[in-house]
Amino acid sequence: MENRTYQALIVREEADQRFSRAVESRNTVELPPGDLTIKVRYSSLNYKDALSASGNRGVTRSYPHTPGIDAVGTVVESNRKEFAPGSEVLCTGYDLGMNTPGGFGQYIRVSADWVLARPQGLSALECMQLGTAGFTAAQCVAGLRNNGVFPEKGQVLVTGATGGVGLIAILLLAKLGYEIHALTGKKERQPLLRSLGVTSFAGPGLLDQEPEKLLLPGRWAGVVDTVGGTILANAVKGTDYDGVVASCGNALSGDLPLNVYPFILRGVHLLGIYSANCPMPRRQATWRQLSAEWKLDELATISRVVPLSALDQEIERMLARKSFGRTVVDMEEDA
Ligand SMILES: NC(=O)c1ccc[n+]([C@@H]2O[C@H](COP(=O)([O-])OP(=O)(O)OC[C@H]3O[C@@H](n4cnc5c(N)ncnc54)[C@H](OP(=O)(O)O)[C@@H]3O)[C@@H](O)[C@H]2O)c1
């Protein structure tokens, strides 16, 4: 392939462990080897990208680096017959944006094993309005249902309700007829959350303090937790008999200060959810579901599209817990 110059967000390690971010020119010759070279149409901002973009070594080992765990675009070079040049494809997770240059560059080069054909029924923009956040939210909701939590069993709690995963979980649960209880630190967003299907809110102190109690009154049939820490611990303690808690995030903490009583006295199930290395058959089935019977009409309400040049400030907003919903990055706008 001819070498192409393109724009990418580059994160650099500066002196005294500070990290800087700037949009710079790159050339496709610098991309790692791989089956497919993809021209990225849209990417999206996930919490993991904000961590990679701020020097978190648990996500990205070495810098300079281009984050972006999500990308949708067109194959421009291929050595695999199932993805001919011109194919429209979707790539989320695996090592993309972690230690492989990610979707915040206008080109990526990846293994064909990481890539799906863009699902029929979802535009390129819709794919990134969902992105890893939507894919993860769908797996959380599927996890509740696969373990017997249907609307008639009772309320479902969603934590981190104004985040990407939280909001898409709310939209999916509302579409499927659940009563939704939400926890958000952004009181001013409660009216919008109500308009999207939330019926009630967790009051201050219930979940975000550290009660000495071994159990809390059983309120929830299911939980989608995106924050971890004491909030997840208290959500487990407040889950009713045979309830299911889907744990997918650590926006508050990676710790889980918990005892065994919710499990041995109420049969609460704690369900771990992962997305990056989700096996391809489950990955394809989940995206198919998101493009068909679980297709959401409200994605535009919970997302914004920004150019690559605005990404730096969006990352700061996410780290400061000031963002709302999903941020899609238009990779052609500044081209
Ligand atoms: N398991 C997986 O494969 C997987 C996939 C995707 C995401 N995740 C994880 O899921 C979490 C959410 O991801 P996201 O992309 O939706 O991020 P996001 O858009 O930044 O949402 C996170 C939300 O969590 C809440 N929050 C943030 N900091 C908090 C704190 N200190 N204490 C309590 N709540 C806090 C905020 O909601 P409110 O202000 O409304 O409370 C925030 O909007 C992250 O931890 C991410 O790493 C995991």
PDBQT file of the ligand as one rigid body, heavy atoms in Angstrom, charges set to zero:
ROOT
HETATM    1  N1  LIG A 401     -15.613  -4.729  31.906  1.00  0.00    +0.000 N 
HETATM    2  C1  LIG A 401     -15.409  -4.151  30.735  1.00  0.00    +0.000 C 
HETATM    3  O1  LIG A 401     -15.042  -4.781  29.749  1.00  0.00    +0.000 OA
HETATM    4  C2  LIG A 401     -15.692  -2.689  30.597  1.00  0.00    +0.000 A 
HETATM    5  C3  LIG A 401     -16.110  -2.149  29.386  1.00  0.00    +0.000 A 
HETATM    6  C4  LIG A 401     -16.456  -0.791  29.349  1.00  0.00    +0.000 A 
HETATM    7  C5  LIG A 401     -16.312  -0.009  30.493  1.00  0.00    +0.000 A 
HETATM    8  N2  LIG A 401     -15.843  -0.574  31.627  1.00  0.00    +0.000 N 
HETATM    9  C6  LIG A 401     -15.696   0.190  32.850  1.00  0.00    +0.000 C 
HETATM   10  O2  LIG A 401     -16.976   0.688  33.218  1.00  0.00    +0.000 OA
HETATM   11  C7  LIG A 401     -16.841   1.949  33.841  1.00  0.00    +0.000 C 
HETATM   12  C8  LIG A 401     -17.700   2.969  33.095  1.00  0.00    +0.000 C 
HETATM   13  O3  LIG A 401     -17.164   3.178  31.794  1.00  0.00    +0.000 OA
HETATM   14  P1  LIG A 401     -17.743   4.356  30.893  1.00  0.00    +0.000 P 
HETATM   15  O4  LIG A 401     -17.019   4.293  29.601  1.00  0.00    +0.000 OA
HETATM   16  O5  LIG A 401     -19.223   4.322  30.935  1.00  0.00    +0.000 OA
HETATM   17  O6  LIG A 401     -17.195   5.638  31.714  1.00  0.00    +0.000 OA
HETATM   18  P2  LIG A 401     -17.903   7.038  31.945  1.00  0.00    +0.000 P 
HETATM   19  O7  LIG A 401     -18.701   7.420  30.760  1.00  0.00    +0.000 OA
HETATM   20  O8  LIG A 401     -16.835   7.958  32.439  1.00  0.00    +0.000 OA
HETATM   21  O9  LIG A 401     -18.917   6.736  33.138  1.00  0.00    +0.000 OA
HETATM   22  C9  LIG A 401     -18.507   6.487  34.433  1.00  0.00    +0.000 C 
HETATM   23  C10 LIG A 401     -19.563   7.045  35.389  1.00  0.00    +0.000 C 
HETATM   24  O10 LIG A 401     -19.266   6.561  36.700  1.00  0.00    +0.000 OA
HETATM   25  C11 LIG A 401     -19.588   7.552  37.652  1.00  0.00    +0.000 C 
HETATM   26  N3  LIG A 401     -18.379   7.866  38.399  1.00  0.00    +0.000 N 
HETATM   27  C12 LIG A 401     -17.214   8.357  37.928  1.00  0.00    +0.000 A 
HETATM   28  N4  LIG A 401     -16.340   8.526  38.920  1.00  0.00    +0.000 NA
HETATM   29  C13 LIG A 401     -16.972   8.136  40.055  1.00  0.00    +0.000 A 
HETATM   30  C14 LIG A 401     -16.596   8.073  41.418  1.00  0.00    +0.000 A 
HETATM   31  N5  LIG A 401     -15.390   8.467  41.833  1.00  0.00    +0.000 N 
HETATM   32  N6  LIG A 401     -17.501   7.619  42.306  1.00  0.00    +0.000 NA
HETATM   33  C15 LIG A 401     -18.722   7.213  41.908  1.00  0.00    +0.000 A 
HETATM   34  N7  LIG A 401     -19.132   7.251  40.619  1.00  0.00    +0.000 NA
HETATM   35  C16 LIG A 401     -18.263   7.705  39.719  1.00  0.00    +0.000 A 
HETATM   36  C17 LIG A 401     -20.082   8.773  36.882  1.00  0.00    +0.000 C 
HETATM   37  O11 LIG A 401     -21.514   8.704  36.817  1.00  0.00    +0.000 OA
HETATM   38  P3  LIG A 401     -22.455   9.676  37.711  1.00  0.00    +0.000 P 
HETATM   39  O12 LIG A 401     -21.751  11.009  37.728  1.00  0.00    +0.000 OA
HETATM   40  O13 LIG A 401     -23.755   9.632  37.018  1.00  0.00    +0.000 OA
HETATM   41  O14 LIG A 401     -22.515   9.065  39.071  1.00  0.00    +0.000 OA
HETATM   42  C18 LIG A 401     -19.533   8.562  35.500  1.00  0.00    +0.000 C 
HETATM   43  O15 LIG A 401     -20.325   9.188  34.523  1.00  0.00    +0.000 OA
HETATM   44  C19 LIG A 401     -15.344   2.264  33.836  1.00  0.00    +0.000 C 
HETATM   45  O16 LIG A 401     -14.777   1.849  35.064  1.00  0.00    +0.000 OA
HETATM   46  C20 LIG A 401     -14.815   1.415  32.708  1.00  0.00    +0.000 C 
HETATM   47  O17 LIG A 401     -13.455   1.111  32.850  1.00  0.00    +0.000 OA
HETATM   48  C21 LIG A 401     -15.526  -1.897  31.703  1.00  0.00    +0.000 A 
ENDROOT
TORSDOF 0
